[in-house]
């Protein structure tokens, strides 16, 4: 029997004996079980007054839900990249690094870059917002869907990517300062990356924390 199954069985037997959840949590904590493991085991049974423990429905992830979450985060990445690229285009245009960027050819390249970035944002942002709204509405109807493993994996992957981006951004900033090179254009680009990656990181971190708060008794 796997450790998680053994823990679930123990919790079920303890609830059958009428032991309070706080006491079960305390005993398991002293035995060395992690808080998240204890919460998962207790969360497997509903907190309702009934002679025997009532199991909670386990989250079921359909192919449709997996598709929706994959599309949600894919559009998020595309939108974030193109938003950064759009801002970079304007920074390079406002603070040219070489005389060639002010030529007609440079203006055409700037307009083409802006056009493609705007097109990507016009397509992906509404899709991201619409899918996010649909998924939030589905979770409101069935809170068990919040425990979707695909959702959690993609959320943590997004936090990881945002963290690595922020670390690389800060490293580049420090390295340029140590080298005595920190032009305005570079600083603006660093700030752009930090703002986009930081906003994504904070948003999804708060989402995970709110989920953990809701699970606590």
Buried (B, 14 or more C-beta within 10 A) or exposed (E): EEEEEEBBEBBBEBBEEEEEBEEBBEBBEEEEBEEEBBBBBBBBBEEEEEEEBEEBEEBEBEEEBBEBBEBBBBBBBBBBBBBBBBBBBBBBBEBBEEEEBEEEEBEEBBEEBBEBBBEBBEBBBEBBEEBBEEBEEBBEEEBEBBBBEBBBEBBEEBBEBBEEBBEEBEEBBEEBEEEEEBEEBBBBBBBBBBBBBBEBBEEBBEEEEEBEEEBEE
